[in-house]
Amino acid sequence: MDPVNPPFVDITSTNTEFYTEITWLEDTGITTGWQTDQGTKYLPFRSTTRDAMAAFLNRYDNLQG
């Protein structure tokens, strides 16, 4: 079930196509978002760097552990 309160200030269940998947990533710790003055943001249209992708894959692998 999707959370009522989104974990990131820049996504909502009504305006974000992959809301369920993004909230799952946060819930499992695979992604932690970006800390900003407005709160934690997901920044869905920002490019993903190789080092960030390595962190995501490592966190996912640790879930399987």
Steps between C-alpha positions, in 0.01 A plus 500: 500500500628847413578734788253783555782742576770490232859460622617780268361853477507508118283194429137416569281204422304715255782666303772235487477217247716255697391600852472140624846409375664819633347458844615135503856612420490739795334251735767238431785752534613461140457872448520773761426807290661843508491720810384853413371803687148392399546146635614172346448491123509211255583716196355253248639676193859537616757277331639203691878480521696177497599529865137552602395197294771294671357605838146406389611158378702434816205592723272275296749214522512543877120454512543157344764414752 
